[in-house]
Amino acid sequence: MKLSDTLTLNNSVSIPRLGFGVFRLTDPQEGEQALESALECGYRLFDTAAVYGNEELVGQVLNRSGIPRKELFVTTKVWIDELGVKETKAACRKSLDRLSMDYIDLYLIHWPLFEGAAGAWEAMEELYAEGLVRAIGVSNFNVDQLDRLAHKATITPAVNQVEFHPHLVQKELQEECHRRGILLEAWSPFIRGKIFSDPVLQKMAREQGTGIGPLVLRWILQKDIIAIPKSATPKRIEENFTALDIALSDAQMAAIDELHRGEHLGPSPENFTEFFKGIGLL
Ligand SMILES: NC(=O)c1ccc[n+]([C@@H]2O[C@H](COP(=O)([O-])OP(=O)(O)OC[C@H]3O[C@@H](n4cnc5c(N)ncnc54)[C@H](OP(=O)(O)O)[C@@H]3O)[C@@H](O)[C@H]2O)c1
């Protein structure tokens, strides 16, 4: 089963199916090496955020890569301390400055902090109209939070980026997003490394003659969900990209679905304010 390299957002913009996440890639040398390896393998979608502290690094490596800007797809996110009409417009301009780019491909509200989210969405619609962002979306929104946003919004989010992996198969959210024309994007597809010790996946990967990384990514891609794995290791970056070339049967897809445990890695859309207060981020 051959998958297309891209999916189409609800405003007709193309988005690569498989991207590269850069959370915690802040060491310049490590970050540069990882980003360059990713570009060389063929990754074109890069997922950063204001709060990751590496937009400058991402911009530097992408801008000097020689790859035309229109072939790259850059996502960044507004953090919870910059939600609001004025605040979010200013935050976007700061991200553009740090990236040294004229536009962002996909701009997301990082977490659904509702005191500011309605104002932030208004700002994002204006940024979209001004052409500073090619698509706008959200991250970590549950169905109720999508409903609340829909009451204020003129534009439907193009993407909802959420935690999604074999131990957290968000089936209802996926169906609901699909119904509304919102693409789901899976963050922490490897549960930040924890997935590699899952015995069912170890056995399946051995039988398939592939690694657990490509296996899990392929399971996500075959659901028409975008995946943004992170790795600082060139060999793993290359291995993960082979997810585009393998294929899983319906039985394998169902067997991975069954690993669902409803486990969130850390904060969830329901408890993130307490979580971030606890670690001093709110
Ligand atoms: N919107 C949000 O709220 C949100 C939250 C979290 C993450 N994200 C995004 O999602 C991206 C991915 O999530 P994540 O960074 O949390 O974690 P992840 O992609 O689930 O896992 C990364 C970990 O897996 C390891 N790894 C990667 N490929 C491997 C392979 N083939 N074999 C063995 N180990 C492998 C990496 O190790 P090495 O690096 O040492 O190779 C790293 O420790 C982030 O970078 C970020 O862009 C978004």
The ligand as a Tripos MOL2 file, in Angstrom:
@<TRIPOS>MOLECULE
LIG
   48    52     1     0     0
SMALL
NO_CHARGES

@<TRIPOS>ATOM
      1 N1          1.8030   20.1260   20.8950 N.am      1 LIG1
      2 C1          2.3380   19.6660   21.9930 C.2       1 LIG1
      3 O1          1.8680   19.9700   23.1110 O.2       1 LIG1
      4 C2          3.5140   18.7660   21.9250 C.ar      1 LIG1
      5 C3          3.9530   18.0880   23.0800 C.ar      1 LIG1
      6 C4          5.0550   17.2510   22.9680 C.ar      1 LIG1
      7 C5          5.6950   17.0840   21.7320 C.ar      1 LIG1
      8 N2          5.2630   17.7710   20.6430 N.ar      1 LIG1
      9 C6          5.9440   17.6180   19.3210 C.3       1 LIG1
     10 O2          6.0310   16.2330   19.0110 O.3       1 LIG1
     11 C7          7.3900   15.9050   18.7470 C.3       1 LIG1
     12 C8          7.6950   14.4580   19.0970 C.3       1 LIG1
     13 O3          7.4250   14.1760   20.4490 O.3       1 LIG1
     14 P1          8.5540   13.9980   21.5670 P.3       1 LIG1
     15 O4          9.7560   14.7560   21.1580 O.co2     1 LIG1
     16 O5          7.9240   14.3320   22.8720 O.co2     1 LIG1
     17 O6          8.8660   12.4580   21.6220 O.3       1 LIG1
     18 P2          8.8220   11.1620   20.6590 P.3       1 LIG1
     19 O7          8.9850   11.5600   19.2390 O.co2     1 LIG1
     20 O8          7.6610   10.3460   21.0620 O.co2     1 LIG1
     21 O9         10.1090   10.3800   21.1540 O.3       1 LIG1
     22 C9         11.4050   10.8940   21.0790 C.3       1 LIG1
     23 C10        12.3310    9.9000   21.7740 C.3       1 LIG1
     24 O10        12.3730    8.6680   21.0360 O.3       1 LIG1
     25 C11        13.7130    8.3380   20.7300 C.3       1 LIG1
     26 N3         13.7280    7.7360   19.3800 N.ar      1 LIG1
     27 C12        13.3390    8.3180   18.2070 C.ar      1 LIG1
     28 N4         13.4230    7.4490   17.1930 N.ar      1 LIG1
     29 C13        13.8940    6.2890   17.7090 C.ar      1 LIG1
     30 C14        14.2000    5.0180   17.1520 C.ar      1 LIG1
     31 N5         14.0160    4.7630   15.8570 N.pl3     1 LIG1
     32 N6         14.6800    4.0410   17.9960 N.ar      1 LIG1
     33 C15        14.8420    4.2720   19.3060 C.ar      1 LIG1
     34 N7         14.5630    5.4600   19.9090 N.ar      1 LIG1
     35 C16        14.0940    6.4720   19.1070 C.ar      1 LIG1
     36 C17        14.4840    9.6530   20.7720 C.3       1 LIG1
     37 O11        15.8240    9.4140   21.1240 O.3       1 LIG1
     38 P3         17.0760   10.2570   20.5050 P.3       1 LIG1
     39 O12        16.6180   11.6700   20.3250 O.co2     1 LIG1
     40 O13        18.1220   10.0900   21.5450 O.co2     1 LIG1
     41 O14        17.4200    9.5800   19.2100 O.co2     1 LIG1
     42 C18        13.7480   10.4030   21.8860 C.3       1 LIG1
     43 O15        14.2370    9.9990   23.1460 O.3       1 LIG1
     44 C19         8.1520   16.9310   19.5930 C.3       1 LIG1
     45 O16         9.5220   16.9990   19.2380 O.3       1 LIG1
     46 C20         7.3560   18.1640   19.3200 C.3       1 LIG1
     47 O17         7.6930   18.7180   18.0590 O.3       1 LIG1
     48 C21         4.1820   18.5940   20.7160 C.ar      1 LIG1
@<TRIPOS>BOND
     1     1     2 1
     2     2     3 2
     3     2     4 1
     4     4     5 ar
     5     4    48 ar
     6     5     6 ar
     7     6     7 ar
     8     7     8 ar
     9     8     9 1
    10     8    48 ar
    11     9    10 1
    12     9    46 1
    13    10    11 1
    14    11    12 1
    15    11    44 1
    16    12    13 1
    17    13    14 1
    18    14    15 2
    19    14    16 1
    20    14    17 1
    21    17    18 1
    22    18    19 2
    23    18    20 1
    24    18    21 1
    25    21    22 1
    26    22    23 1
    27    23    24 1
    28    23    42 1
    29    24    25 1
    30    25    26 1
    31    25    36 1
    32    26    27 ar
    33    26    35 ar
    34    27    28 ar
    35    28    29 ar
    36    29    30 ar
    37    29    35 ar
    38    30    31 1
    39    30    32 ar
    40    32    33 ar
    41    33    34 ar
    42    34    35 ar
    43    36    37 1
    44    36    42 1
    45    37    38 1
    46    38    39 2
    47    38    40 1
    48    38    41 1
    49    42    43 1
    50    44    45 1
    51    44    46 1
    52    46    47 1
@<TRIPOS>SUBSTRUCTURE
     1 LIG1         1 GROUP 0 **** ****
